[in-house]
């Protein structure tokens, strides 16, 4: 993937945030600002992006059902775009339990870790991968730019 964003001619659609966890406290404004920055890397913009907070249990089920991998993970991204040359439609599931553990481990606020995961999922929709160390470093750099912009 290119390090520079595509031209300024991008389509903007809707960004939606949902939580399946009662009383989950997340800074939605910051999260959506971070996502808007990361979404600048979507070649054709976005039609609709949904960010859904879920528990370990729900994430483990999604992880197993769609990736064939047992156990939980921090974020899963689903590209629902029908045609590749159209604005992106996607769902990004964020495991709040895992985000809490990661925020504690890295000694950062939970809202920041949740926003990072949202930006991470958005970058996956833009075609960025994180299978190799080099790819992970590149995504981390772009996530940090999104967090600074938020």
C-alpha positions in Angstrom: 0.0 0.0 0.0 1.1 3.6 -0.7 2.1 5.8 2.2 0.2 8.8 0.9 -3.5 9.1 0.9 -5.4 9.0 -2.4 -6.7 12.2 -4.1 -9.1 14.4 -2.2 -12.0 13.2 -4.3 -13.4 10.7 -1.9 -16.9 9.9 -1.0 -18.0 10.3 2.7 -20.9 8.4 4.1 -22.0 7.5 7.5 -20.0 6.4 10.5 -22.0 4.5 13.2 -21.0 3.4 16.6 -22.8 0.7 18.6 -22.2 -1.1 21.8 -23.6 -4.5 22.9 -22.2 -3.8 26.4 -24.5 -1.8 28.7 -22.8 1.2 30.3 -19.6 0.9 28.1 -17.9 4.2 28.3 -16.1 5.2 25.1 -15.2 8.6 23.8 -17.2 8.3 20.6 -16.3 11.8 19.3 -12.6 11.0 19.6 -13.0 7.5 18.1 -14.9 8.9 15.0 -12.4 11.7 14.5 -9.6 9.1 14.5 -11.6 6.9 12.0 -12.2 9.9 9.7 -8.5 10.4 9.5 -7.8 6.7 8.8 -10.6 6.6 6.3 -8.7 9.1 4.1 -6.8 6.1 3.0 -9.9 4.4 1.5 -9.4 4.7 -2.2 -13.1 5.3 -3.0 -14.2 6.7 0.3 -16.8 5.1 2.4 -20.6 4.6 2.2 -21.1 3.2 5.7 -18.8 2.1 8.4 -20.1 0.5 11.6 -18.1 0.1 14.8 -19.5 -2.4 17.2 -18.2 -3.0 20.8 -18.6 -6.6 21.9 -17.4 -8.9 24.8 -14.8 -11.6 24.8 -17.4 -14.3 24.4 -19.0 -12.7 21.3 -15.6 -12.0 19.8 -14.4 -15.6 20.4 -17.5 -16.8 18.5 -16.9 -14.5 15.6 -13.2 -15.3 15.5 -13.9 -19.0 15.4 -16.8 -18.8 12.9 -15.1 -16.4 10.4 -11.4 -17.0 10.9 -11.4 -20.6 12.1 -9.2 -19.5 15.1 -10.2 -20.3 18.7 -10.2 -17.6 21.3 -10.7 -13.9 21.3 -9.0 -11.2 19.4 -9.0 -7.4 19.7 -10.6 -6.4 16.3 -12.3 -8.1 13.4 -13.0 -6.3 10.1 -15.6 -7.3 7.6 -15.6 -5.6 4.1 -19.3 -5.7 2.9 -18.6 -3.7 -0.3 -20.4 -5.2 -3.2 -18.1 -3.8 -6.0 -14.5 -2.9 -5.5 -14.6 0.4 -7.3 -17.3 1.7 -5.0 -17.2 3.4 -1.6 -16.5 1.0 1.2 -19.2 -0.5 3.4 -17.9 -2.3 6.4 -18.4 -3.6 9.9 -15.6 -3.4 12.5 -16.0 -5.4 15.7 -14.0 -4.3 18.7 -13.6 -6.5 21.8 -13.9 -4.2 24.8 -12.5 -6.8 27.2 -9.3 -7.3 25.1 -9.0 -3.5 24.6 -9.1 -3.1 28.4 -6.3 -5.7 28.8 -4.2 -4.0 26.1 -4.8 -0.5 27.5 -3.7 -1.7 31.0 -0.6 -3.5 29.6 0.5 -0.4 27.6 -0.6 2.0 30.4 -2.8 4.1 28.1 -6.4 5.2 28.5 -9.1 2.8 27.3 -10.7 5.3 25.0 -7.4 5.7 23.1 -7.0 1.9 22.7 -10.5 1.5 21.4 -10.0 4.4 19.0 -6.7 2.7 17.8 -8.5 -0.5 17.2 -11.2 1.4 15.2 -8.5 3.0 13.1 -6.8 -0.3 12.7 -10.0 -1.9 11.3 -10.5 1.0 9.0 -6.9 0.6 7.6 -7.7 -3.0 6.9 -10.6 -1.9 4.8 -8.2 0.3 2.9 -6.1 -2.7 2.1 -3.4 -2.5 4.7 -2.2 -5.8 6.2 -0.4 -6.8 9.4 1.0 -10.3 8.7 4.7 -9.3 8.8 6.6 -7.2 11.2 7.1 -4.5 8.5 3.4 -4.4 7.8 2.6 -4.1 11.5 5.1 -1.3 11.9 3.5 0.5 8.9 0.0 0.1 10.3 1.1 1.2 13.8 2.5 4.4 12.3 -0.8 5.1 10.5 -2.8 4.3 13.6 -0.6 6.8 15.6 -1.3 9.5 13.0 -5.0 8.8 13.3 -4.8 9.0 17.1 -3.0 12.4 16.9 -5.6 13.7 14.5 -8.5 12.7 16.8 
